[in-house]
Amino acid sequence: MDIYESFHQVNLWEDSFKVDHSTLNSISSPMLMMNNSSMENKSECIPHESREASGDDDQETIEEPIPKVLRRQAQNREAARKCRLRKKAYVQQLETSRLKLMQLELEIEKTRKHGLSRSSSLDVGYIGSSRTINSAGISLFEIEYGRLIEEQDRQNEELRNALQNNASDIQLHLLVESSLNQYSNLFRMKAEAAKIDVFYLISGTWKSSIERLFLWIGGSRPSQILNIIVPKLEALTDQQTGSINNLRLSSQQAEDALSMGLEKLQQSMIYNIQADPLEFGNYGLQMAYAMDKGEALEGFVNQADHLREQTLLYMSRILTIGQAAQGLLAMGEYFHRLRTLSSLWTARSCHHFYSTQHSN
């Protein structure tokens, strides 16, 4: 299909931009160095022989060197930490499963109350089941998205405290990786939601009202993300500035390619949906073509999210770990303030409405 011809610019992403990884390589974790060191046999020990002057039998005293004791203590702490992480992940999995089950039960109850009985026709029953499945899937997405926003707000607070307290590069590295993983989880969730209802996702109804003002193919423009991050960074080198400019140019070219493709798709949908009053018998075929174009929207959403994710990853590799923490905090604060402003605007509108009603 010709609507995808412009995607070749997106595929040239990695070729148009190279990143210096020397910044990340300068950060090494003592715990990782410890794990990579060769471990000695646990049963190995160093015997010390001593013989009494009176001629008694040989006696062996086995003592463990202090470094080995410390190493075993570190291993025990690491094993305990991993156990706690596994337990936390298991509890979260159980909580997610419980929420999904509750949501499905609510949808089944709603369906029963709305009178979708077995006596309904096959077509009506199929449509009702599809709506129920779609509604349940979208509801789960909204629940998971709400929890993810809360987690991002918590991570922003941790980043702010770490920067204010001059935390070590290792601590900042862990926070940056955790924040990037949260954004990756968001893109994964959106991909699943797009399979259920791409029109719901691309309309941005899951975002706050003011966030929808800046919506571009189901999210923010990558170049907009760069414009948010870069002014908040300190002490950029000439090499970093050049790399950021290259990244911004590549992002804008990819955005233009996706925008052109989406425009062609929209024009094609208009052509298939519009009907000629003098033609008969082609309605079903025209609707089938229009459905194909609608399903193609899912590809645009995934491409746009891929572009957003790659922009964040490349940006984090250009910057030092401290600069990356500053950039992620700036971006998190920006979206948090947009949501806060939307809430204030909604409250203002409600107050104005009730004031008008009482005055009348």
ABEGO torsion letter per residue (X at the ends): XAAAAAAAAAAAAAAABBBBAAAAAABBBAAAAAAABBBBBAABBBBBBBBBAAGBBBBBBBBBBAAAAAAAAAAAAAAAAAAAAAAAAAAAAAAAAAAAAAAAAAAAAAAAAAGBBAABBAAAAAAAAAAAAAAAAAAAAAAAAAAAAAAAAAAAAAAAAAAAAGBBAAAAAAAAAAAAAAAAAAAAAAAAAAAABAAAAAAGAABBAAAAAABBGGEBBAAAAAAAAAAABBGBBAAAAAAAAAAAAAAAAAAAAAAAAAAAAAAAAAAAABBBAABBGAAAAAAAAAAAAAAAAAAAAAAAAAAAAAAAAAAAAABBAAAAAAAAAAAAAAAAAAAAAAAAAAAAAAAAAAAAAAAX
